[in-house]
């Protein structure tokens, strides 16, 4: 058990009713999990308001309630604490509850529209190869050194984050690399964490269903850098027009990286092939299995971060040359018919464009590019026609299909994608709602040396429709479809 007032350290309290000098068991923001002598934090969410479940939590034995508005009737023996922001209070309390685990390791946050998963995952791999005990909190998984835990959000809830950081402390983890999404920042999930540094990859059209305006989306990302201490570092992509915005108010040590501009860390692409690229970093050449300009930026961010954190430069370059593609990030397979299939998480206009630019740059002349792509339901609708335009303009054949339709009609989503297709490209598109069938069709249309891009879901091993998830893995599906052509 822990003393309530210790868990509340650093929380700004507007009102207190009851005793804070009491022992409590656990901390919850889900009333269904509350047990005897627990603390319940009422959070105002997008779907429901935790304040509606305060009495339920008390009935289940809650000893303390943290809320943004005190109930009209206060129960004797229960401590009530009023705060301005429940999310922020929960984050600080979660960190205190697990004894501020982020202070006992070097936590580096990675934010940006694209590249977060690749940069954080490959930093984890690089530091593991360098012999360190390392942690990872990413879209794909959470790693506590060698042990893997599943995850469902880019930035998990604050209790999950601090619990795993606590486990990392127990395992002697020295470095942890964490994806930090705009949703996570806005919902204060990064609050109360001590960051050794932060990395900005890039900023483009995404999540405007949540943030409403691009400026709000950008400024939310910027909050991560605004909160850094003087001893931390801030690393930004200088080639991105919003890169320097991230550094405007930060107290941290500032570093930049770029391919096209003068920066603290620079790289040059010397050669690009389907199986990798030759890069020049710090006047040293290295071969990487990761291809494309976007991966050159990712690798440069990794190199810069490792250098800032004290690894030896030549050793970093050697380790980078050993790094493999992250699952669902330009993950490719070449069939016996010499058809190349690429699976990529590209689910934003900018990411899709970057992948197709890379693919088209690899073409030697006669290969066709066939793109299978959809757009997620219950998400930013404004990017759908843009995605449709890019796929049809930059491919020889585009097949519009389902992504994760969620509660929306797949047909309507596809129609909204088709709205972005220009008249001269209409003959290049097919609409096949069933994603499995769309992938099979792409494989049947392909000939030797053609390239199939299956975009949007990447590492995801499910498809979500009307609240149900069915098993579905793009890479397995396209590989099976191509192998079946042999029979």
N, C-alpha and C positions, 0 to 999 in steps of 0.2 A: 504493500500500500504506500501511497505518497501523500504528502501534506498538500492540501489544496492551495494554500497561499504560495507554495513553491512553484506549483504548476502555472500560477497566474503571474509570475514574475515577468515584467515587461509589458503586460496587457494593460491598455488604457481603459479604466473602469469608469462608467458614467454614474452608476449607482450600485450599492451593495445592500442586500437584505439578508441577514443571517451571519453565521460564523465561517470565516475562511481558515480558521485554525483547526481544521478537521482532516481526518485521513480518508482518502478516497481510493477506489480500486483501479478504475480504468476511465478512459476518455472516449466518448462516442458522439458522432453526428447523425447516426442512424438509430432512431428510437427503438427499432426492432432488436437491436443488439444490447440494449441497456440491461444491466443486472444490478443486484444489490450494491449500494454504496458507490455507484459509478457517477461520472459527470456527463451530462447531456448538453451538447452545444447545438442550439437551434439555428440552422442556416436557411436563409432565403435563397432557394435555388430557382432555376429556370422553369422547372416542372412543378415543384411543390415547395411549400413553406414549412420548415421545421418547427415553427412556432405553434403549428396546429397539433403537434405531437408532444408538447411539453407535459401535459397531464398523463399521457400514456407512459412517458419515461418515468414520471414520478410513481405511477402505479406499479411499475416494474422494479422500483427500488432506488431510483436516482437520488443521490444525496445533494447534488448541486446542479443548478441550471444556469447556463450562460445564454443570453438572448439579447436581441436588439430592442425589445420592448417588454417590460415586465408584465406578467399576467395581472388581471384585476384582482384575483384572489390568490393570496400567497399561502402555501401550506406550511404549517409549523414543522420545524425540524429540517426544512430544506433551505439551502443557501441559494439565493438568486443574485446573479451578477449581470448588470446591464452594460453592454458595450456598443460602440458606434458601428462596428463592422464585425459580424460573426465569423466570416471567413478569415479575416486577419487575426482575430483572437484565437481561433482554432489552430491556425498555423503556429503561432507563438507558443501556445499551450502544448501542442504536439511535440515541438522541439524540446521544451522544458521537460515534458513527461519522459522522453527518452534520453534525457541528460545532454541535450545539445550535441548530438553525434556528429553534425557537420563540422564542428570546430576541431574534431580529433582526426580529420583527414583533409586532403586537398581536394575540394569539390569544385569542378569546372562546369559551368552551364553553357549549353550550346543553343542559340536561338536563331531564327530566320525562317523564311518560307520553305526553302528547299535545302537539303544537305544535312539537316540536324542528325538524322539517324546514321548516315554514312560517317560523318565526322566523329560523333560520340562513340559509335561502335568500333571504328578503326583506331581511335585513340585508346580504347580499352584493349584492343588486340595488340597494338604497338607496345604499350606499357607492360602487358603480360609477357610479350616476347623479350622485353628488356629485363625481365626477372622480378618485376614488382607484383605485389598483391593489389588487385585493382577491382573497382566496382563499376557497374554500368546501370543506368536507369534510362531506358529508351522505349520507343514505340514497340519494338519487337520483343524485348524481354528485359528482365532485371537480372543482373549477375552480381553475386556476392563472391568475389574471387572466382572459384571454380564452379560454384553452385548456381543453377539457373532457376528463376522464378518467373511465372507468366505475368503479363501485364495487358491491360485493356485500353489504357489511355496514353497519349504522348507524355503528359505530365501526370502521374498518379496523384491520388488525394494525399493530403499532408500526413495523415496517419501512416499510410503505406510507405511514403517516402522516408519518414523518420524511423519507422520500424526497420526498414532495410538498411538505412545508414547505421542504425544501432547494431544490426547483425554484422555489418562491415567493420565496425569498431571491435567487435568481439573476435573477428577473424584477422585482425591486424592489417586491414586494408589501408594503403597509403594514399591512393588516388581514386577519385570517382568522377566519371564523366556522365553528365545528365542532360537529356533533351529538356528544354524549357519552352513550352508552347505559349502562344499569346493567350489562349484560354486559361492556361495554368497561371500565368502572371496576373491576368485580370481577376481571377478568382482567389488570388493571394496564396497559391499553393507553394510559391517560392519564398514566401515571407518567413522570417525567423531562421532561414538557412544562412550559413556563413560560406560565401563563395570565395574561393581562391582566385577565380577569374571567370570571364565570360567571353564567348566567341559569337560574332555576328556573321552569318553566311551571306544572306541576300534577302531582298524583300520584293515580292510581286503579288499579283492578284490572288487573294485567298481569304476565306473566313469573313467575307463582307456580310454574310447572313448574320453573323454574331456581332461584329464590331461596327457595322453600318457604314463607316467611311474608312477610306484608306489611311487618312491622317490618324484616326483613332487606333487603327491596327498598328501603324508604325510607332505611335507614341506608347502603346502598351508594351511593345518589344523593348523600347528604350528604358522602361522602368527597371529592367534587370540591371542595366548599366548604371543608372542613376543611384542604385542602392549599393554599389560596390564600395568597399573601403579603400583607403589610401594604400594599403599594402597589397591589394589585389591587382590583377591585370585586366585590361580590356583590349581585345583583339578584334579588328573590324576589316571587312572587305572594302578596300578603298575604291575599287572599280564600281561598286554599287553606289548609285546616287544618294542612297540613304545611309551609306556606311558611316560617314562622319557625323551624321545626326545623332547616332548612338553614343558618340563620345562627348557631346556638347557639355553635359553637366556632370559627367562622372569624375569622381575623385581618384579613380584608379590610374595606374601607369598605362599609358596609351601606346598601342602598337597597330600597325596596318600591314595588310598583305594585298598583292595585286598581280595580275598578269599583264595589264595594259598601262599601268601608271607607275610612277616612282613611289615606292613604299618601303617600309622597313624589311619586308620579306617579299621577294619577287621570284617568279618562275617563268619559264619559256617552254612552250610545246615544240619539240624538234621533229617529232614523228608520231602519227596516229594510225593504228591498225585495229582490226577487230579483236585481236587478242591482247591489246595493251598499247601503251604510249611511252615515248622517250621524252623525258623532261630534263630541264636544266634548272637546278636550284642552287643558289649560292656558288655559281661557277662549277658545280659538279653535276655530271649527267647520271641519270638513273632510269631504269626501266620499271614501269608499273603495269600491273595487270588490269588496272582500272583505266578506262578510256574516256575521251571527251573533255571539252573545256570545263564543264561543270565539275568533273572529277579532279581536274588539275587544280581548280580552286580549293576543293575539299582537301586534297593532299597537301597543298601549300598551307592551309589553315592548321592541319595536323602537324606539319613540320614546325611551323612557328610556335605552336602551343608546346610541343615537346622541348623546343629550344628554350622557351621562356621558363619552363618548369625544371630546366637544368640538365637535360640529357645532352650527351656529346653529339655534335652535329653530324659527323660521318657515321656514327652509329645509328642516328635517326634515319639517314638516307638509306642505309643498308636495311633497316627494319621496314621502311616504307616499301622497298622493292619486294618484300615478302608478303605484303598485305593482299588479301583476296577480296573479291566483291562481297558486299553485304547482301544477304538474301533479299531478293526482290528489287535490287538496285542494279540495273543493267546486267541482270543475270542472264546468261545466254547458253544456248545449246545448238550444236550443229548436227543435223541428221545425216544419214548415209547418202541421201540425195543431195547433200551440200546445201540444204536450206537452213538458214540461220534464224532461230527464234530468240527474241529478246523479251524478257519480262521486266517491267519497270513500274515503280510506284507512282510515276508521273500522273498527278491528279489535279494539277493546276495548269493554266495556259502556258506559263513560263517554263515549267518543268517539261511539259509535252513538247514545246517548241525546241528546248535545248536538246532533248533526246533525239528528236527527228533531225535537227541540224547535225548532230554527231553521226547519226546513221547515214545521212545523205553525203556527208564528207568522206565516209568510208567506201562509198560506191565507186566502182571502177568504170561503170558505163551502162551496162545492159540489165543490171539487177532491178527488180521491182521491189518497192517497199509497200507492204500490206499492214495497215494499222488497225488493230481491234481496240476500241476504246468506248467507255461509257462515262456517265457522271453520277455521282452519289445523290440519292434522294434526301430530302429534308436538309439540304445544304445550299450554299450560295448559288442561286439560279442564274445570276448574271454572267457566270463564266461558261455556261453551257454552249451558247452559240459561238463563243470565242474558241472553245475546245473543238467544236465541230468544224469551224473555219480552218484552224491550224491542221487538224488531222486530214481534211480533204485537200487542202492546198499543198501540203508537204509530203503526201503519199501518192502512190500510183493507184492504190485502192484503200478505201477506209470502210470499215464495218462498224456501225454504231450499235451498241448492245447495252445490256444491263451492267451496272457496277454493283453498288449496294442500294437498291431502290428504296429500302426502308418502308415508309408508309406511302410513298408516292407511286403513281402509275409509271411503269417502265416505258410504256408507249409515249406518254406525255413528255418524259425526260428526253427520249430520243427525238421527238418532234422539235423540242427546244434546241437541241444540238443541230438539227437539220436547218433551223432558221439562220444559222451562221454560214451555211454553205453557199458560195457564189454560183451563179448560173452555169459557168463553164466547168464547174466541178461536180455538178449534180450526178452525172453519169458515173462518177468514180466512187459513189457511196452505195452501201447496202445497209439495210436496217434488219438486224436479226436479234430479237429480244433475248432469246435464250443464249447465255454467255458460252456455255459448253458448245452449242451448235455453231455459234459465231467463230469460235476458235477452230473447230473442225473445218468449217468452210474456208477460213483463211489458209489452213494447211493444204486443202484440196486445190485451192487456186494457185498456190505457190509452185514455182519450178526451180530447177537447180540454180543455186547462187542467189535466189531471192531472199529477202529479209522480212520476217514477220515481227512486228512489235505488238505485244499485248500490254496495254498500259492501264494504269489506274489503281490496281489493287496490290501489286508487288508481293510483299511477304505475307499478306493476309491469307489465311487458310479457310476462309468461310465466305458465304454470301448472305447478306441480311435482307430479309423481306418480311414486312409486317410483324416485326418483333421476333421473328424466328431466324436462327442461323443454321444454314446447312453447310456441310463440308464442301469446300471448293478451293482449289489451289491452282492458280494460273499456270505455274511452271510445270506441275504434274500433268495438267490437262493438255498443254501444247506439246509436251514431250511425248505423251501417249498418242496424241493425234498424229504426230509426225512418224512415230514408230509404226503405227498401224498402216501407213502408206507402203511399208515394205511387204505387207502380207498380201 
